[in-house]
Amino acid sequence: MNPAANVEGKRVLITGGASGIGAELALLLASRGAKVMIADLSAENMAKTIEQGNTDKISSCQVDVADADSVRALFKEAMKGLGGLDVVVNNAGIDHAPAPMHEVSDDDFDRNIAVNLKGVWHCMRAAIACMAPAGGGHVINVASVAGLRSSPMISAYSAAKHGVVGLTKSAAVEYARANIRFNAVCPSFIDTPMVQNTMAQLDERAQHALIKANPMKRLGKPEEVAGAMAWLCSDESSFMTGQTMVLDGGMLA
């Protein structure tokens, strides 16, 4: 059997699954036999992702991860639609316009914390409530290299992603005996709609610097991140918890 197919039969929920890394991961896992539910604010983009996959192994549910009631409704629907949860990928996230810290608005800071940090916290709690009675599972949080190092001009985003790494490590220790694993994935600049939106707000010199920020001198590809995350979704990662998987083209080397 192809080792790449060892997610077959896994029941996976992916937030932020309508585009970028989340969509790429959903398509990859479904192609390898997993049963996937994607969750996002955009019903239109979720429909496009499902159509692209041309498979009945991907379903969808709208969610606002910043809203606790919306998250509870999502997990109820996922448990019903998938028949349980083996893996939850907390990928939903937003950015903010690059700016010096003293110019970042209260609204931008609050929204980043609400979606990028508290949204992950909402989903982690809901996942624990579903997985603990079932004997375990795996929660994968998408953080960022901005959660591991200084990140000038995106301070609110960086603060939230540092928080995601902290939540991941704390939960990994708390719930190890319950057989629930928690790991974080920390990409650098990946060629996704969110990064393209950030680049559109920069001048040509800043865009060039962003693209050349790692030793490989290029943006990462969503499929490169999805491939690594697919391994995390498999049982081959069964002794890994509380860790950060860095995918940055050597930026932090």
Backbone torsions as a table, in degrees:
resi	resn	phi	psi	omega
1	MET	NA	140.4	177.1
2	ASN	-65.2	122.1	-179.7
3	PRO	-57.2	-26.1	-179.3
4	ALA	-66.5	-16.8	-176.9
5	ALA	-91.4	9.2	-172.9
6	ASN	-78.9	15.2	168.3
7	VAL	-100.3	5.9	-178.1
8	GLU	-57.7	129.2	179.5
9	GLY	85.9	-9.4	177.8
10	LYS	-65.5	142.4	178.3
11	ARG	-105.8	112.8	-167.6
12	VAL	-124.5	130.8	173.8
13	LEU	-109.7	129.4	-178.8
14	ILE	-125.3	114.8	173.4
15	THR	-83.2	155.5	-173.9
16	GLY	62.7	36.2	-173.1
17	GLY	-91.8	8.5	-175.4
18	ALA	-86.9	-16.9	-177.3
19	SER	-158.5	175.2	174.2
20	GLY	58.4	-140.0	-177.2
21	ILE	-61.0	-42.0	-178.2
22	GLY	-60.9	-44.7	179.5
23	ALA	-66.2	-42.5	180.0
24	GLU	-62.0	-40.7	178.8
25	LEU	-66.6	-42.7	179.5
26	ALA	-59.4	-45.2	-179.5
27	LEU	-64.9	-41.1	-179.5
28	LEU	-66.2	-47.5	-178.6
29	LEU	-63.6	-41.6	179.0
30	ALA	-62.8	-38.3	179.4
31	SER	-66.3	-21.1	179.9
32	ARG	-100.3	10.4	171.4
33	GLY	99.5	4.3	177.2
34	ALA	-78.8	156.1	174.9
35	LYS	-101.8	117.2	-167.2
36	VAL	-121.0	138.5	168.0
37	MET	-118.5	126.5	175.0
38	ILE	-101.0	144.8	-178.7
39	ALA	-131.5	136.7	-175.6
40	ASP	-165.5	167.6	173.7
41	LEU	-74.6	-30.2	-173.4
42	SER	-94.0	103.2	176.6
43	ALA	-65.2	-35.7	-179.0
44	GLU	-63.4	-46.4	-179.7
45	ASN	-69.7	-33.5	175.4
46	MET	-63.0	-41.1	179.4
47	ALA	-62.6	-38.1	178.5
48	LYS	-65.5	-39.6	179.1
49	THR	-64.6	-45.1	179.8
50	ILE	-63.2	-41.0	178.1
51	GLU	-62.9	-39.1	179.3
52	GLN	-63.0	-37.5	-179.8
53	GLY	-74.4	-23.5	179.2
54	ASN	49.3	50.1	-176.0
55	THR	-145.2	153.1	176.3
56	ASP	-92.3	8.1	-178.9
57	LYS	-89.4	-1.8	178.4
58	ILE	-118.4	125.5	173.8
59	SER	-119.0	176.6	-175.4
60	SER	-143.7	159.9	176.9
61	CYS	-155.8	131.0	177.6
62	GLN	-72.7	144.6	178.9
63	VAL	-155.0	149.1	165.9
64	ASP	-115.7	103.7	-172.9
65	VAL	-65.1	-18.2	178.3
66	ALA	-76.4	-9.4	-178.0
67	ASP	-109.2	117.0	-175.0
68	ALA	-61.1	-39.6	179.9
69	ASP	-65.4	-39.9	178.6
70	SER	-63.9	-39.5	178.3
71	VAL	-66.5	-43.0	178.1
72	ARG	-60.3	-41.1	178.8
73	ALA	-65.2	-38.7	178.0
74	LEU	-61.2	-48.4	-176.7
75	PHE	-67.9	-31.4	174.3
76	LYS	-64.2	-43.1	179.4
77	GLU	-67.8	-39.2	179.6
78	ALA	-65.0	-42.5	178.6
79	MET	-62.8	-37.3	179.2
80	LYS	-72.8	-47.4	-174.5
81	GLY	-74.3	-35.6	-178.4
82	LEU	-96.2	-16.5	-178.8
83	GLY	80.7	17.9	-178.1
84	GLY	137.7	175.1	-179.2
85	LEU	-134.0	121.3	174.1
86	ASP	-96.2	-35.9	-177.4
87	VAL	-138.7	135.5	171.6
88	VAL	-121.7	126.6	178.8
89	VAL	-111.2	112.2	179.4
90	ASN	-91.2	91.6	-173.0
91	ASN	-110.7	-16.1	-177.0
92	ALA	-59.6	134.4	-179.8
93	GLY	-166.8	163.5	177.2
94	ILE	-132.8	170.9	174.8
95	ASP	-122.5	-170.0	170.5
96	HIS	-145.2	160.2	-177.9
97	ALA	-59.4	131.8	178.2
98	PRO	-57.4	129.7	-178.4
99	ALA	-163.0	151.7	172.0
100	PRO	-57.5	149.4	-173.8
101	MET	-53.0	-41.9	-175.7
102	HIS	-71.2	-8.1	177.5
103	GLU	-104.6	-4.8	176.9
104	VAL	-71.7	128.3	-176.9
105	SER	-74.6	157.9	174.8
106	ASP	-58.2	-39.6	-178.9
107	ASP	-63.4	-43.4	179.1
108	ASP	-64.5	-43.0	179.9
109	PHE	-63.8	-49.6	-177.4
110	ASP	-61.7	-40.1	-179.0
111	ARG	-68.0	-39.1	177.7
112	ASN	-63.2	-43.3	178.0
113	ILE	-66.1	-40.5	-177.6
114	ALA	-62.9	-42.5	-177.3
115	VAL	-88.1	-52.6	-170.3
116	ASN	-77.0	-24.8	-179.4
117	LEU	-114.8	-58.7	-178.3
118	LYS	-66.1	-32.8	176.4
119	GLY	-61.2	-41.1	176.2
120	VAL	-64.9	-41.7	178.4
121	TRP	-60.8	-44.8	176.3
122	HIS	-55.8	-46.8	-175.6
123	CYS	-71.7	-34.9	176.6
124	MET	-63.1	-45.5	179.2
125	ARG	-61.3	-42.8	-179.8
126	ALA	-65.8	-38.6	179.0
127	ALA	-64.7	-42.8	178.7
128	ILE	-59.3	-43.4	-179.2
129	ALA	-62.5	-30.9	178.7
130	CYS	-83.9	-37.6	-171.6
131	MET	-84.6	-36.1	-176.3
132	ALA	-57.7	-48.6	179.8
133	PRO	-66.7	-21.0	-176.9
134	ALA	-91.3	-2.3	176.5
135	GLY	99.2	4.6	174.4
136	GLY	133.5	-177.4	-179.6
137	GLY	167.9	-169.1	-176.3
138	HIS	-138.5	127.2	176.4
139	VAL	-111.9	124.0	-179.5
140	ILE	-114.2	117.0	-179.6
141	ASN	-101.2	128.9	176.7
142	VAL	-87.4	108.9	177.3
143	ALA	-101.4	-126.6	-177.3
144	SER	-177.3	159.5	170.0
145	VAL	-62.5	-21.2	175.6
146	ALA	-68.4	-11.1	175.0
147	GLY	-95.5	3.2	-177.3
148	LEU	-122.7	-11.2	-174.8
149	ARG	-149.9	174.8	175.1
150	SER	-64.6	145.3	-179.0
151	SER	-141.1	78.2	-179.1
152	PRO	-56.3	142.4	175.3
153	MET	80.2	-8.3	175.1
154	ILE	-131.7	51.8	-171.2
155	SER	-63.3	-39.9	-178.9
156	ALA	-66.7	-44.1	177.4
157	TYR	-61.0	-45.8	-179.7
158	SER	-62.2	-42.4	179.0
159	ALA	-60.3	-42.9	179.7
160	ALA	-64.4	-42.9	-177.9
161	LYS	-70.6	-34.0	170.8
162	HIS	-59.1	-40.0	178.9
163	GLY	-63.9	-37.9	178.7
164	VAL	-62.9	-41.9	177.4
165	VAL	-61.9	-42.1	178.7
166	GLY	-63.5	-44.1	176.9
167	LEU	-60.0	-42.4	-178.0
168	THR	-61.0	-47.8	-178.2
169	LYS	-66.5	-42.1	-179.3
170	SER	-64.5	-45.1	-179.3
171	ALA	-65.9	-36.2	-179.5
172	ALA	-58.8	-39.8	179.7
173	VAL	-75.5	-42.7	-177.9
174	GLU	-62.2	-37.4	-169.9
175	TYR	-112.5	12.9	178.2
176	ALA	-59.6	-40.5	-179.2
177	ARG	-69.5	-18.9	176.9
178	ALA	-89.5	4.1	179.0
179	ASN	65.2	29.0	174.1
180	ILE	-108.9	120.2	-178.9
181	ARG	-98.1	147.9	178.2
182	PHE	-133.1	124.5	175.2
183	ASN	-136.6	156.6	178.8
184	ALA	-117.6	144.8	173.9
185	VAL	-109.3	130.7	-175.6
186	CYS	-122.0	87.3	176.4
187	PRO	-79.1	160.2	168.6
188	SER	-95.2	-139.6	-178.2
189	PHE	-77.6	115.0	-179.1
190	ILE	-112.9	145.4	-176.6
191	ASP	-74.7	75.5	179.9
192	THR	-117.8	166.7	176.4
193	PRO	-56.4	-35.1	-179.0
194	MET	-66.8	-43.9	178.9
195	VAL	-68.1	-38.9	177.3
196	GLN	-62.5	-37.0	176.9
197	ASN	-64.3	-41.1	177.1
198	THR	-63.7	-44.0	-178.8
199	MET	-63.1	-33.2	-179.8
200	ALA	-64.7	-19.6	-179.7
201	GLN	-93.8	2.2	-178.0
202	LEU	-108.6	156.2	174.0
203	ASP	-77.6	173.1	-173.5
204	GLU	-60.8	-39.3	-179.7
205	ARG	-64.2	-43.7	-179.9
206	ALA	-67.7	-37.0	176.9
207	GLN	-61.7	-44.9	179.9
208	HIS	-62.2	-41.7	179.7
209	ALA	-64.2	-38.4	179.6
210	LEU	-64.8	-45.6	-178.9
211	ILE	-64.0	-35.6	-176.1
212	LYS	-95.2	17.7	-172.5
213	ALA	-72.4	-12.5	178.8
214	ASN	-120.7	163.3	-177.2
215	PRO	-60.1	-23.1	177.3
216	MET	-78.0	-13.5	174.7
217	LYS	59.5	41.4	176.7
218	ARG	-158.8	163.6	171.2
219	LEU	-73.7	149.5	171.7
220	GLY	-73.9	162.1	178.3
221	LYS	-104.8	142.2	179.4
222	PRO	-53.9	-36.6	-178.1
223	GLU	-69.2	-25.6	177.4
224	GLU	-69.3	-38.1	177.3
225	VAL	-72.6	-42.7	-178.9
226	ALA	-60.5	-38.4	180.0
227	GLY	-62.2	-42.3	177.9
228	ALA	-67.6	-39.7	-179.8
229	MET	-67.9	-31.9	177.0
230	ALA	-61.5	-37.9	175.4
231	TRP	-63.1	-42.4	177.5
232	LEU	-59.2	-35.6	-179.2
233	CYS	-70.4	-15.8	-177.8
234	SER	-89.3	168.6	178.0
235	ASP	-74.3	-8.2	177.6
236	GLU	-66.0	-17.7	179.1
237	SER	-98.6	20.6	-167.7
238	SER	-63.3	-19.3	179.7
239	PHE	-102.4	12.3	-176.6
240	MET	-106.5	119.7	174.8
241	THR	-153.4	149.5	-179.9
242	GLY	73.9	19.9	-174.3
243	GLN	-110.7	162.2	173.5
244	THR	-115.6	119.6	176.7
245	MET	-92.2	113.3	-174.9
246	VAL	-97.3	127.4	178.7
247	LEU	-126.5	88.9	-167.0
248	ASP	-136.3	13.3	-180.0
249	GLY	63.5	19.7	178.3
250	GLY	92.9	8.4	-175.9
251	MET	-56.1	-40.0	-176.3
252	LEU	-94.9	5.6	-177.6
253	ALA	-67.0	NA	NA
